[in-house]
Amino acid sequence: MFVQTLKDCGRRVVVEFVPKTDPMSRLLLANRKDIFADYDRPSFEAALSRHFVIRRVAELCESGRVLYLCENRSPAISRSVESPSSPSPL
C-alpha cells in the first residue's frame, strides 16, 4: 500500500485522504469498476497507524478531504533522515 512507501520518506509526513465522494475522485473513477472496497477514512487511518503516529488531523471544509500530520514510528528513520542541525519541517 501507499502508506508503506511513505514510511521511508522521513520522520514526519503530511498526507491527504481524498474520499470517493470527492468531485475529482468521482470524475477519475466514473468509467472504472470500483475495486477498492476498503478505501474509506477508517481503513486509511488504520493503515497510517501501523507505521505512523497521527499527530494532527485537519478536515478540509465540506469536501471530505482530510490532512494528516504523521510521525514515523521507526526510530531508525527518524535518526537517519534528519540531522541534529536540520530545521523541523513543521
N, CA, C and O atoms as a GROMACS GRO file, in nm:
protein
  360
    1MET      N    1   0.083  -0.119   0.000
    1MET     CA    2   0.000   0.000   0.000
    1MET      C    3   0.087   0.124   0.000
    1MET      O    4   0.206   0.120   0.030
    2PHE      N    5   0.025   0.234  -0.034
    2PHE     CA    6   0.089   0.364  -0.041
    2PHE      C    7   0.157   0.402   0.091
    2PHE      O    8   0.265   0.463   0.090
    3VAL      N    9   0.097   0.369   0.202
    3VAL     CA   10   0.150   0.406   0.334
    3VAL      C   11   0.287   0.343   0.357
    3VAL      O   12   0.372   0.406   0.421
    4GLN      N   13   0.310   0.223   0.308
    4GLN     CA   14   0.441   0.160   0.324
    4GLN      C   15   0.550   0.239   0.253
    4GLN      O   16   0.663   0.243   0.301
    5THR      N   17   0.518   0.302   0.143
    5THR     CA   18   0.613   0.387   0.073
    5THR      C   19   0.641   0.514   0.153
    5THR      O   20   0.754   0.561   0.158
    6LEU      N   21   0.538   0.570   0.214
    6LEU     CA   22   0.554   0.692   0.293
    6LEU      C   23   0.650   0.674   0.410
    6LEU      O   24   0.720   0.768   0.447
    7LYS      N   25   0.654   0.555   0.466
    7LYS     CA   26   0.736   0.536   0.587
    7LYS      C   27   0.884   0.558   0.562
    7LYS      O   28   0.960   0.582   0.656
    8ASP      N   29   0.927   0.551   0.435
    8ASP     CA   30   1.067   0.574   0.402
    8ASP      C   31   1.096   0.720   0.365
    8ASP      O   32   1.209   0.753   0.328
    9CYS      N   33   0.996   0.806   0.372
    9CYS     CA   34   1.011   0.946   0.330
    9CYS      C   35   1.067   1.037   0.437
    9CYS      O   36   1.109   1.148   0.406
   10GLY      N   37   1.070   0.993   0.559
   10GLY     CA   38   1.124   1.079   0.662
   10GLY      C   39   1.052   1.065   0.794
   10GLY      O   40   0.961   0.984   0.810
   11ARG      N   41   1.094   1.147   0.887
   11ARG     CA   42   1.039   1.141   1.022
   11ARG      C   43   0.894   1.187   1.026
   11ARG      O   44   0.810   1.127   1.093
   12ARG      N   45   0.865   1.295   0.953
   12ARG     CA   46   0.728   1.348   0.951
   12ARG      C   47   0.679   1.355   0.807
   12ARG      O   48   0.756   1.384   0.715
   13VAL      N   49   0.552   1.328   0.789
   13VAL     CA   50   0.489   1.341   0.658
   13VAL      C   51   0.352   1.406   0.675
   13VAL      O   52   0.287   1.394   0.778
   14VAL      N   53   0.311   1.476   0.570
   14VAL     CA   54   0.175   1.528   0.561
   14VAL      C   55   0.112   1.455   0.444
   14VAL      O   56   0.166   1.453   0.334
   15VAL      N   57  -0.002   1.395   0.470
   15VAL     CA   58  -0.070   1.319   0.366
   15VAL      C   59  -0.218   1.356   0.365
   15VAL      O   60  -0.276   1.388   0.468
   16GLU      N   61  -0.277   1.353   0.247
   16GLU     CA   62  -0.416   1.390   0.231
   16GLU      C   63  -0.500   1.267   0.194
   16GLU      O   64  -0.463   1.190   0.105
   17PHE      N   65  -0.610   1.250   0.264
   17PHE     CA   66  -0.708   1.147   0.228
   17PHE      C   67  -0.815   1.214   0.142
   17PHE      O   68  -0.873   1.315   0.181
   18VAL      N   69  -0.839   1.157   0.025
   18VAL     CA   70  -0.942   1.208  -0.066
   18VAL      C   71  -1.049   1.100  -0.077
   18VAL      O   72  -1.022   0.992  -0.130
   19PRO      N   73  -1.170   1.127  -0.029
   19PRO     CA   74  -1.275   1.025  -0.032
   19PRO      C   75  -1.329   1.002  -0.173
   19PRO      O   76  -1.312   1.085  -0.263
   20LYS      N   77  -1.394   0.890  -0.191
   20LYS     CA   78  -1.456   0.857  -0.320
   20LYS      C   79  -1.565   0.956  -0.357
   20LYS      O   80  -1.598   0.970  -0.475
   21THR      N   81  -1.620   1.025  -0.259
   21THR     CA   82  -1.727   1.122  -0.285
   21THR      C   83  -1.675   1.256  -0.336
   21THR      O   84  -1.754   1.340  -0.379
   22ASP      N   85  -1.545   1.276  -0.332
   22ASP     CA   86  -1.484   1.400  -0.381
   22ASP      C   87  -1.512   1.414  -0.532
   22ASP      O   88  -1.502   1.316  -0.605
   23PRO      N   89  -1.548   1.535  -0.579
   23PRO     CA   90  -1.579   1.553  -0.720
   23PRO      C   91  -1.470   1.505  -0.816
   23PRO      O   92  -1.501   1.445  -0.919
   24MET      N   93  -1.344   1.530  -0.784
   24MET     CA   94  -1.237   1.485  -0.873
   24MET      C   95  -1.224   1.333  -0.870
   24MET      O   96  -1.198   1.272  -0.974
   25SER      N   97  -1.241   1.272  -0.754
   25SER     CA   98  -1.239   1.126  -0.745
   25SER      C   99  -1.351   1.066  -0.829
   25SER      O  100  -1.330   0.969  -0.902
   26ARG      N  101  -1.468   1.124  -0.819
   26ARG     CA  102  -1.582   1.075  -0.898
   26ARG      C  103  -1.553   1.083  -1.047
   26ARG      O  104  -1.586   0.991  -1.122
   27LEU      N  105  -1.492   1.192  -1.089
   27LEU     CA  106  -1.459   1.209  -1.230
   27LEU      C  107  -1.357   1.104  -1.275
   27LEU      O  108  -1.372   1.042  -1.381
   28LEU      N  109  -1.254   1.085  -1.194
   28LEU     CA  110  -1.148   0.988  -1.230
   28LEU      C  111  -1.198   0.844  -1.228
   28LEU      O  112  -1.150   0.761  -1.305
   29LEU      N  113  -1.294   0.815  -1.142
   29LEU     CA  114  -1.343   0.678  -1.128
   29LEU      C  115  -1.472   0.652  -1.205
   29LEU      O  116  -1.525   0.541  -1.199
   30ALA      N  117  -1.522   0.750  -1.276
   30ALA     CA  118  -1.653   0.739  -1.342
   30ALA      C  119  -1.663   0.620  -1.438
   30ALA      O  120  -1.768   0.555  -1.444
   31ASN      N  121  -1.559   0.592  -1.510
   31ASN     CA  122  -1.564   0.484  -1.610
   31ASN      C  123  -1.487   0.360  -1.568
   31ASN      O  124  -1.446   0.279  -1.651
   32ARG      N  125  -1.468   0.346  -1.438
   32ARG     CA  126  -1.393   0.231  -1.388
   32ARG      C  127  -1.477   0.154  -1.286
   32ARG      O  128  -1.562   0.209  -1.217
   33LYS      N  129  -1.450   0.026  -1.281
   33LYS     CA  130  -1.514  -0.057  -1.179
   33LYS      C  131  -1.448  -0.025  -1.044
   33LYS      O  132  -1.327  -0.009  -1.035
   34ASP      N  133  -1.531  -0.015  -0.939
   34ASP     CA  134  -1.478   0.014  -0.806
   34ASP      C  135  -1.418  -0.112  -0.748
   34ASP      O  136  -1.490  -0.202  -0.703
   35ILE      N  137  -1.286  -0.120  -0.748
   35ILE     CA  138  -1.216  -0.238  -0.695
   35ILE      C  139  -1.157  -0.211  -0.556
   35ILE      O  140  -1.085  -0.294  -0.501
   36PHE      N  141  -1.188  -0.094  -0.501
   36PHE     CA  142  -1.131  -0.054  -0.373
   36PHE      C  143  -1.239  -0.052  -0.265
   36PHE      O  144  -1.280   0.054  -0.219
   37ALA      N  145  -1.284  -0.167  -0.227
   37ALA     CA  146  -1.393  -0.180  -0.130
   37ALA      C  147  -1.356  -0.122   0.007
   37ALA      O  148  -1.443  -0.069   0.077
   38ASP      N  149  -1.230  -0.132   0.046
   38ASP     CA  150  -1.189  -0.086   0.179
   38ASP      C  151  -1.125   0.053   0.175
   38ASP      O  152  -1.054   0.090   0.268
   39TYR      N  153  -1.150   0.130   0.069
   39TYR     CA  154  -1.098   0.265   0.061
   39TYR      C  155  -1.197   0.360   0.128
   39TYR      O  156  -1.291   0.410   0.066
   40ASP      N  157  -1.172   0.383   0.257
   40ASP     CA  158  -1.253   0.476   0.335
   40ASP      C  159  -1.164   0.534   0.445
   40ASP      O  160  -1.052   0.486   0.467
   41ARG      N  161  -1.213   0.634   0.511
   41ARG     CA  162  -1.131   0.703   0.611
   41ARG      C  163  -1.086   0.612   0.726
   41ARG      O  164  -0.968   0.616   0.762
   42PRO      N  165  -1.174   0.530   0.785
   42PRO     CA  166  -1.126   0.443   0.893
   42PRO      C  167  -1.016   0.346   0.848
   42PRO      O  168  -0.920   0.322   0.922
   43SER      N  169  -1.029   0.290   0.730
   43SER     CA  170  -0.925   0.198   0.679
   43SER      C  171  -0.795   0.273   0.652
   43SER      O  172  -0.686   0.221   0.680
   44PHE      N  173  -0.806   0.394   0.598
   44PHE     CA  174  -0.688   0.476   0.572
   44PHE      C  175  -0.615   0.508   0.702
   44PHE      O  176  -0.492   0.497   0.710
   45GLU      N  177  -0.691   0.549   0.804
   45GLU     CA  178  -0.630   0.581   0.934
   45GLU      C  179  -0.567   0.458   0.998
   45GLU      O  180  -0.461   0.468   1.061
   46ALA      N  181  -0.630   0.344   0.984
   46ALA     CA  182  -0.572   0.220   1.039
   46ALA      C  183  -0.440   0.187   0.970
   46ALA      O  184  -0.344   0.146   1.035
   47ALA      N  185  -0.436   0.204   0.838
   47ALA     CA  186  -0.313   0.178   0.763
   47ALA      C  187  -0.203   0.276   0.804
   47ALA      O  188  -0.088   0.237   0.822
   48LEU      N  189  -0.237   0.403   0.818
   48LEU     CA  190  -0.140   0.503   0.863
   48LEU      C  191  -0.085   0.467   1.001
   48LEU      O  192   0.035   0.477   1.026
   49SER      N  193  -0.174   0.426   1.090
   49SER     CA  194  -0.136   0.399   1.229
   49SER      C  195  -0.041   0.282   1.244
   49SER      O  196   0.027   0.270   1.347
   50ARG      N  197  -0.034   0.196   1.146
   50ARG     CA  198   0.061   0.084   1.154
   50ARG      C  199   0.205   0.132   1.144
   50ARG      O  200   0.295   0.069   1.201
   51HIS      N  201   0.229   0.242   1.075
   51HIS     CA  202   0.365   0.292   1.054
   51HIS      C  203   0.390   0.430   1.112
   51HIS      O  204   0.505   0.472   1.124
   52PHE      N  205   0.283   0.501   1.147
   52PHE     CA  206   0.295   0.638   1.193
   52PHE      C  207   0.209   0.664   1.316
   52PHE      O  208   0.111   0.594   1.341
   53VAL      N  209   0.248   0.766   1.392
   53VAL     CA  210   0.163   0.822   1.496
   53VAL      C  211   0.097   0.943   1.430
   53VAL      O  212   0.166   1.031   1.379
   54ILE      N  213  -0.034   0.947   1.432
   54ILE     CA  214  -0.106   1.060   1.374
   54ILE      C  215  -0.106   1.173   1.477
   54ILE      O  216  -0.167   1.161   1.583
   55ARG      N  217  -0.038   1.282   1.443
   55ARG     CA  218  -0.022   1.395   1.536
   55ARG      C  219  -0.132   1.500   1.523
   55ARG      O  220  -0.178   1.555   1.623
   56ARG      N  221  -0.174   1.526   1.401
   56ARG     CA  222  -0.280   1.626   1.378
   56ARG      C  223  -0.368   1.582   1.262
   56ARG      O  224  -0.324   1.514   1.169
   57VAL      N  225  -0.493   1.620   1.271
   57VAL     CA  226  -0.590   1.591   1.167
   57VAL      C  227  -0.663   1.721   1.135
   57VAL      O  228  -0.710   1.790   1.226
   58ALA      N  229  -0.672   1.755   1.007
   58ALA     CA  230  -0.743   1.875   0.966
   58ALA      C  231  -0.842   1.840   0.856
   58ALA      O  232  -0.804   1.800   0.746
   59GLU      N  233  -0.970   1.855   0.888
   59GLU     CA  234  -1.073   1.830   0.787
   59GLU      C  235  -1.086   1.955   0.702
   59GLU      O  236  -1.096   2.067   0.753
   60LEU      N  237  -1.087   1.936   0.571
   60LEU     CA  238  -1.090   2.048   0.478
   60LEU      C  239  -1.232   2.079   0.434
   60LEU      O  240  -1.285   2.015   0.342
   61CYS      N  241  -1.291   2.174   0.498
   61CYS     CA  242  -1.427   2.222   0.466
   61CYS      C  243  -1.525   2.108   0.449
   61CYS      O  244  -1.525   2.012   0.527
   62GLU      N  245  -1.608   2.119   0.348
   62GLU     CA  246  -1.713   2.020   0.326
   62GLU      C  247  -1.674   1.918   0.221
   62GLU      O  248  -1.756   1.834   0.182
   63SER      N  249  -1.551   1.924   0.174
   63SER     CA  250  -1.508   1.837   0.064
   63SER      C  251  -1.494   1.691   0.107
   63SER      O  252  -1.500   1.600   0.023
   64GLY      N  253  -1.475   1.668   0.237
   64GLY     CA  254  -1.449   1.533   0.285
   64GLY      C  255  -1.301   1.500   0.285
   64GLY      O  256  -1.260   1.396   0.338
   65ARG      N  257  -1.221   1.587   0.225
   65ARG     CA  258  -1.075   1.566   0.226
   65ARG      C  259  -1.021   1.593   0.366
   65ARG      O  260  -1.072   1.677   0.440
   66VAL      N  261  -0.916   1.519   0.402
   66VAL     CA  262  -0.859   1.530   0.536
   66VAL      C  263  -0.707   1.530   0.525
   66VAL      O  264  -0.650   1.446   0.455
   67LEU      N  265  -0.641   1.623   0.593
   67LEU     CA  266  -0.496   1.627   0.600
   67LEU      C  267  -0.450   1.565   0.732
   67LEU      O  268  -0.511   1.586   0.836
   68TYR      N  269  -0.341   1.489   0.724
   68TYR     CA  270  -0.283   1.425   0.842
   68TYR      C  271  -0.137   1.465   0.854
   68TYR      O  272  -0.062   1.458   0.757
   69LEU      N  273  -0.097   1.507   0.973
   69LEU     CA  274   0.044   1.522   1.006
   69LEU      C  275   0.081   1.399   1.085
   69LEU      O  276   0.025   1.372   1.191
   70CYS      N  277   0.177   1.324   1.033
   70CYS     CA  278   0.213   1.196   1.094
   70CYS      C  279   0.362   1.192   1.125
   70CYS      O  280   0.442   1.253   1.056
   71GLU      N  281   0.396   1.118   1.230
   71GLU     CA  282   0.535   1.098   1.268
   71GLU      C  283   0.567   0.950   1.260
   71GLU      O  284   0.494   0.865   1.312
   72ASN      N  285   0.677   0.920   1.193
   72ASN     CA  286   0.718   0.782   1.171
   72ASN      C  287   0.742   0.710   1.303
   72ASN      O  288   0.805   0.764   1.394
   73ARG      N  289   0.691   0.589   1.314
   73ARG     CA  290   0.712   0.508   1.435
   73ARG      C  291   0.853   0.449   1.442
   73ARG      O  292   0.899   0.412   1.550
   74SER      N  293   0.920   0.440   1.328
   74SER     CA  294   1.053   0.378   1.323
   74SER      C  295   1.160   0.476   1.368
   74SER      O  296   1.182   0.578   1.303
   75PRO      N  297   1.229   0.447   1.480
   75PRO     CA  298   1.334   0.537   1.526
   75PRO      C  299   1.451   0.544   1.428
   75PRO      O  300   1.520   0.646   1.422
   76ALA      N  301   1.475   0.438   1.352
   76ALA     CA  302   1.584   0.438   1.255
   76ALA      C  303   1.562   0.544   1.148
   76ALA      O  304   1.656   0.613   1.107
   77ILE      N  305   1.439   0.558   1.102
   77ILE     CA  306   1.407   0.660   1.002
   77ILE      C  307   1.426   0.798   1.063
   77ILE      O  308   1.481   0.887   0.998
   78SER      N  309   1.381   0.816   1.184
   78SER     CA  310   1.391   0.947   1.249
   78SER      C  311   1.536   0.991   1.260
   78SER      O  312   1.566   1.109   1.238
   79ARG      N  313   1.626   0.901   1.295
   79ARG     CA  314   1.766   0.936   1.311
   79ARG      C  315   1.837   0.953   1.177
   79ARG      O  316   1.919   1.043   1.162
   80SER      N  317   1.806   0.868   1.079
   80SER     CA  318   1.883   0.870   0.955
   80SER      C  319   1.841   0.980   0.860
   80SER      O  320   1.923   1.022   0.778
   81VAL      N  321   1.721   1.029   0.867
   81VAL     CA  322   1.674   1.128   0.771
   81VAL      C  323   1.703   1.270   0.816
   81VAL      O  324   1.741   1.353   0.734
   82GLU      N  325   1.687   1.299   0.942
   82GLU     CA  326   1.709   1.435   0.991
   82GLU      C  327   1.836   1.441   1.074
   82GLU      O  328   1.854   1.364   1.167
   83SER      N  329   1.924   1.533   1.038
   83SER     CA  330   2.042   1.555   1.120
   83SER      C  331   2.006   1.653   1.232
   83SER      O  332   1.906   1.724   1.220
   84PRO      N  333   2.085   1.658   1.339
   84PRO     CA  334   2.051   1.748   1.451
   84PRO      C  335   2.045   1.894   1.410
   84PRO      O  336   1.974   1.972   1.473
   85SER      N  337   2.118   1.933   1.305
   85SER     CA  338   2.119   2.073   1.266
   85SER      C  339   2.010   2.111   1.167
   85SER      O  340   1.993   2.229   1.136
   86SER      N  341   1.935   2.011   1.116
   86SER     CA  342   1.833   2.044   1.018
   86SER      C  343   1.709   2.098   1.087
   86SER      O  344   1.670   2.050   1.194
   87PRO      N  345   1.646   2.198   1.026
   87PRO     CA  346   1.526   2.255   1.087
   87PRO      C  347   1.408   2.160   1.076
   87PRO      O  348   1.400   2.078   0.984
   88SER      N  349   1.318   2.171   1.170
   88SER     CA  350   1.198   2.090   1.168
   88SER      C  351   1.108   2.140   1.057
   88SER      O  352   1.089   2.261   1.043
   89PRO      N  353   1.051   2.048   0.976
   89PRO     CA  354   0.967   2.092   0.864
   89PRO      C  355   0.835   2.156   0.907
   89PRO      O  356   0.777   2.233   0.830
   90LEU      N  357   0.787   2.125   1.025
   90LEU     CA  358   0.660   2.182   1.069
   90LEU      C  359   0.671   2.234   1.210
   90LEU      O  360   0.574   2.285   1.264
   0.00000   0.00000   0.00000
